[in-house]
Amino acid sequence: MLALFSQTLGITAPVFAMLFLGVLLRRLGWIDVAFINTASTLVFKGTMPTMLFLAILKADLDTALQPVLLGYFALASLGGFLLAWAWSLWRCPRADRGVYVQGAFRGNNGIVGLALATSMYGDYGLSLGGVLAGAVILIYNTLASVVLALYSPNARTDPWSIAKSVLGNPLIIGVLAAIPFAYWHVGLPAWLLTSGDYFAQMTLPLALICIGGTISLAALRESGAMALGASLWKMIWLPLLATLGAWACGFRGAELGVLFLYFASPTAAASFVMARAVGGNHQLAAGIVVITTLMAAVTTNIGIFVLQWLGWI
């Protein structure tokens, strides 16, 4: 039992250590808001698309591209979104429903989920997680855009605006650009691949430090009970229901493990950016990000431990 718990910590501790390193560096004044904004832009527009491109380029698509797994993730995400929305009708003022729902279903899979999948399953986790990240970006951005548009006065609701925001996402571009190269086995020069690896290796540590640097206890205090409710839904009920559903559908081993890690990831920091952009309650969004990030250090370890103890992964 102790060995299993130690193995679980070995998977998650490096990821959450980088998150809390970001908190420490911000407290020490070694990084500031300007650095976080610049580094986050570099990750979003440069290093992460490169990392996803290279992960898919090196992947065996016959193994990593799993339509049934992608289909289950899409349906489970939609189900979680609809349940959170239904709950918000009872729990939230109308003006806060969009932010609440987004925080309750939108996981930080492109960074935290992918980092955990890579830590747990190595290259296979990176390849499978990279392909799944493409679906994540499409699903989450579309659903978040819709629910924020319905409840936020400054959001653009027309299908063309939503389609542009999704298809113009650099992460989507990186995933889509890699698929033809991987499918037809197009080779790239060794020097270019090596340079790309150097660039891509900055992604996870830099992104995790930036997330840690955005954690604010002031936002946590101001967010109140609604943030806690959304966080409990995101970190307990959604991963519990979605993982049990995946097990009932026959997923086992690495596939079930990656699904759990993606559903159990804390709320994406991008939810704060989107809430602020459309004039929503960004204090609520920030509070949800903080609470779920802190909870993830506990709930992810417990979840992996239980799944390994049961022999499901």
Disulfide bonds with the S-S distance in Angstrom:
none
